[in-house]
């Protein structure tokens, strides 16, 4: 069985991990293995789309227009800038 050593863990993170391990009657090492197994079982870590978490939160929409057409429509909808006279 392989070993894994993790260095440089934030003290707050380690305390939280230790507390969680205690609640589950596990060692910190066992808790880390369980968390990694759960994460990977959900398919975590293998999404090659960097925007996926943002899209999960913000959602997305379907639009038949091309990106160029959408950009042109946005530009057209903007109000013209008015220069104000200095007082």
Wavefront OBJ file of the C-alpha trace (Angstrom):
o trace
v 0.000 0.000 0.000
v 1.317 3.455 -0.917
v 2.070 6.246 1.532
v 1.329 9.922 1.049
v 2.890 12.780 2.979
v 1.320 16.233 2.845
v 3.338 19.243 3.954
v 2.412 22.858 4.539
v -1.214 22.402 5.637
v -2.767 25.518 7.144
v -3.204 25.160 10.929
v -6.929 25.981 10.755
v -7.483 23.396 8.053
v -5.621 20.763 10.067
v -7.661 21.555 13.206
v -10.905 21.248 11.219
v -9.736 17.975 9.705
v -8.734 16.642 13.115
v -12.112 17.618 14.597
v -13.954 15.908 11.752
v -11.832 12.787 12.174
v -12.629 12.736 15.901
v -16.374 12.932 15.163
v -16.053 9.958 12.805
v -13.840 8.005 15.254
v -10.995 7.959 12.747
v -7.400 9.038 12.698
v -6.553 12.114 10.670
v -4.929 9.832 8.103
v -8.035 7.655 7.815
v -10.233 10.751 7.501
v -8.110 12.128 4.668
v -8.350 8.831 2.795
v -12.138 8.764 3.257
v -12.493 12.358 2.034
v -10.389 11.639 -1.046
v -12.352 8.459 -1.793
v -15.685 10.304 -1.456
v -14.471 13.159 -3.651
v -13.253 10.855 -6.386
v -16.393 8.680 -6.208
v -18.444 11.793 -7.043
v -16.284 12.298 -10.120
v -14.380 15.146 -8.527
v -11.064 16.236 -9.891
v -11.526 15.007 -13.439
v -13.519 17.818 -14.990
v -11.344 19.300 -17.714
v -13.639 22.318 -18.127
v -12.226 25.066 -15.895
v -15.470 27.057 -16.083
v -17.650 24.148 -14.897
v -17.911 25.288 -11.245
v -18.881 28.784 -12.372
v -21.487 27.420 -14.771
v -22.895 25.206 -11.998
v -23.391 28.271 -9.836
v -24.395 30.829 -12.459
v -26.080 28.603 -14.991
v -25.955 29.115 -18.722
v -28.286 29.700 -21.613
v -28.736 28.552 -25.166
v -28.541 31.182 -27.873
v -28.572 30.490 -31.589
v -26.570 33.638 -32.317
v -22.822 33.472 -32.815
v -20.523 35.052 -30.249
v -19.756 37.804 -32.747
v -23.481 38.527 -33.257
v -24.111 38.637 -29.504
v -21.192 41.041 -29.016
v -22.474 43.240 -31.839
v -25.974 43.287 -30.320
v -24.576 44.253 -26.924
v -22.570 47.090 -28.468
v -25.626 48.301 -30.383
v -27.771 48.288 -27.221
v -25.346 50.476 -25.282
v -26.313 54.086 -24.852
v -24.106 56.646 -26.485
v -21.770 58.384 -24.070
v -22.588 61.996 -23.473
v -19.851 64.454 -22.731
v -20.892 66.788 -19.991
v -19.945 70.412 -20.045
v -17.684 71.579 -17.276
v -19.381 73.891 -14.821
l 1 2 3 4 5 6 7 8 9 10 11 12 13 14 15 16 17 18 19 20 21 22 23 24 25 26 27 28 29 30 31 32 33 34 35 36 37 38 39 40 41 42 43 44 45 46 47 48 49 50 51 52 53 54 55 56 57 58 59 60 61 62 63 64 65 66 67 68 69 70 71 72 73 74 75 76 77 78 79 80 81 82 83 84 85 86 87
